[in-house]
Amino acid sequence: MELIFIFKILFVIGGLIVLYAVIRNLDIIKIILIYWKDLIFRK
């Protein structure tokens, strides 16, 4: 029971860290997505 609770807390903390990283790098992600879109639809 305790172990499951600890895993839930770690999962939430990890999710928050990932969310923060995505928000910080949103402009880089947009550039990559635009590049891939151009690469696919240019053909």
Buried (B, 14 or more C-beta within 10 A) or exposed (E): EEEEEEEEEEEEEEEEEEEEEEEEEEEEEEEEEEEEEEEEEEE
